Amino acid sequence: GKDISKIVIEILNKYGYKSKEDKIYLQTFDFDEIKRIREELGYQGKLIMLIGENDWEEAPTDYEYIKSEEGMAEIAKYA
């Protein structure tokens, strides 16, 4: 498959959307992808962690954990 996050980040960078001051929000349901976007791809713009329900099976993310105080603290490190 295609690395959609990498492609999107390259396009955002090309058009100058690189920092938290820029008027764009990148959103995902996948917590592992939020971490990857920040750490591996080096994106410094605004990230939003979308939260669903585990039974949706949208992403490998454990939304019950994410909704906990500990989970929210983990998200705050990246988004």
Short mmCIF file of the C-alpha atoms (twelve columns), coordinates in Angstrom:
data_MODEL
# 
_entry.id   MODEL 
# 
loop_
_atom_site.group_PDB 
_atom_site.id 
_atom_site.type_symbol 
_atom_site.label_atom_id 
_atom_site.label_alt_id 
_atom_site.label_comp_id 
_atom_site.label_asym_id 
_atom_site.label_seq_id 
_atom_site.Cartn_x 
_atom_site.Cartn_y 
_atom_site.Cartn_z 
_atom_site.pdbx_PDB_model_num 
ATOM 1  C CA . GLY A 1  0.000   0.000  0.000  1 
ATOM 2  C CA . LYS A 2  0.828   3.660  -0.011 1 
ATOM 3  C CA . ASP A 3  2.246   5.578  2.946  1 
ATOM 4  C CA . ILE A 4  -0.558  8.142  3.115  1 
ATOM 5  C CA . SER A 5  0.877   9.982  6.129  1 
ATOM 6  C CA . LYS A 6  4.235   10.469 4.439  1 
ATOM 7  C CA . ILE A 7  2.566   11.691 1.233  1 
ATOM 8  C CA . VAL A 8  0.340   14.138 3.142  1 
ATOM 9  C CA . ILE A 9  3.276   15.488 5.188  1 
ATOM 10 C CA . GLU A 10 5.319   16.031 2.015  1 
ATOM 11 C CA . ILE A 11 2.445   17.993 0.443  1 
ATOM 12 C CA . LEU A 12 1.877   20.053 3.608  1 
ATOM 13 C CA . ASN A 13 5.595   20.881 3.776  1 
ATOM 14 C CA . LYS A 14 5.653   21.790 0.079  1 
ATOM 15 C CA . TYR A 15 2.930   24.388 0.636  1 
ATOM 16 C CA . GLY A 16 4.410   25.767 3.858  1 
ATOM 17 C CA . TYR A 17 2.209   24.049 6.444  1 
ATOM 18 C CA . LYS A 18 4.976   22.990 8.819  1 
ATOM 19 C CA . SER A 19 4.383   24.446 12.273 1 
ATOM 20 C CA . LYS A 20 1.753   24.789 14.987 1 
ATOM 21 C CA . GLU A 21 1.278   28.411 13.922 1 
ATOM 22 C CA . ASP A 22 -0.026  27.356 10.500 1 
ATOM 23 C CA . LYS A 23 -3.777  27.141 9.957  1 
ATOM 24 C CA . ILE A 24 -4.134  23.409 9.489  1 
ATOM 25 C CA . TYR A 25 -4.995  20.421 11.663 1 
ATOM 26 C CA . LEU A 26 -3.987  16.861 10.812 1 
ATOM 27 C CA . GLN A 27 -6.367  14.287 12.317 1 
ATOM 28 C CA . THR A 28 -6.293  10.520 12.756 1 
ATOM 29 C CA . PHE A 29 -8.027  7.768  14.722 1 
ATOM 30 C CA . ASP A 30 -4.734  5.839  14.984 1 
ATOM 31 C CA . PHE A 31 -2.583  6.660  18.019 1 
ATOM 32 C CA . ASP A 32 0.433   4.774  16.659 1 
ATOM 33 C CA . GLU A 33 0.234   6.941  13.535 1 
ATOM 34 C CA . ILE A 34 0.157   10.146 15.632 1 
ATOM 35 C CA . LYS A 35 3.401   9.025  17.286 1 
ATOM 36 C CA . ARG A 36 4.913   8.083  13.911 1 
ATOM 37 C CA . ILE A 37 3.957   11.415 12.321 1 
ATOM 38 C CA . ARG A 38 5.638   13.278 15.163 1 
ATOM 39 C CA . GLU A 39 8.692   11.076 15.735 1 
ATOM 40 C CA . GLU A 40 9.543   9.375  12.440 1 
ATOM 41 C CA . LEU A 41 8.176   11.878 9.933  1 
ATOM 42 C CA . GLY A 42 9.131   14.899 12.062 1 
ATOM 43 C CA . TYR A 43 5.928   16.863 11.469 1 
ATOM 44 C CA . GLN A 44 5.664   19.856 13.819 1 
ATOM 45 C CA . GLY A 45 2.158   21.033 12.894 1 
ATOM 46 C CA . LYS A 46 -1.035  20.577 14.891 1 
ATOM 47 C CA . LEU A 47 -2.206  16.991 15.352 1 
ATOM 48 C CA . ILE A 48 -5.618  15.888 16.592 1 
ATOM 49 C CA . MET A 49 -6.302  12.437 17.995 1 
ATOM 50 C CA . LEU A 50 -9.806  11.427 16.991 1 
ATOM 51 C CA . ILE A 51 -11.453 9.055  19.460 1 
ATOM 52 C CA . GLY A 52 -13.873 6.341  18.487 1 
ATOM 53 C CA . GLU A 53 -15.152 3.139  20.004 1 
ATOM 54 C CA . ASN A 54 -13.220 -0.119 20.088 1 
ATOM 55 C CA . ASP A 55 -16.059 -1.987 18.362 1 
ATOM 56 C CA . TRP A 56 -15.738 0.277  15.301 1 
ATOM 57 C CA . GLU A 57 -12.424 -1.443 14.522 1 
ATOM 58 C CA . GLU A 58 -11.225 1.733  12.731 1 
ATOM 59 C CA . ALA A 59 -7.658  1.464  14.000 1 
ATOM 60 C CA . PRO A 60 -5.579  -0.742 16.292 1 
ATOM 61 C CA . THR A 61 -5.956  1.921  19.008 1 
ATOM 62 C CA . ASP A 62 -7.494  0.951  22.360 1 
ATOM 63 C CA . TYR A 63 -9.956  3.836  22.756 1 
ATOM 64 C CA . GLU A 64 -10.934 2.794  26.287 1 
ATOM 65 C CA . TYR A 65 -7.307  3.287  27.320 1 
ATOM 66 C CA . ILE A 66 -7.079  6.544  25.355 1 
ATOM 67 C CA . LYS A 67 -10.118 7.900  27.250 1 
ATOM 68 C CA . SER A 68 -8.418  7.251  30.594 1 
ATOM 69 C CA . GLU A 69 -6.377  9.869  32.420 1 
ATOM 70 C CA . GLU A 70 -3.223  7.895  31.632 1 
ATOM 71 C CA . GLY A 71 -4.187  7.637  27.951 1 
ATOM 72 C CA . MET A 72 -4.889  11.360 27.677 1 
ATOM 73 C CA . ALA A 73 -1.486  12.088 29.209 1 
ATOM 74 C CA . GLU A 74 0.099   9.848  26.560 1 
ATOM 75 C CA . ILE A 75 -1.747  11.666 23.745 1 
ATOM 76 C CA . ALA A 76 -0.653  15.037 25.126 1 
ATOM 77 C CA . LYS A 77 2.968   14.080 24.421 1 
ATOM 78 C CA . TYR A 78 2.255   14.005 20.680 1 
ATOM 79 C CA . ALA A 79 -0.959  15.856 19.831 1 
# 
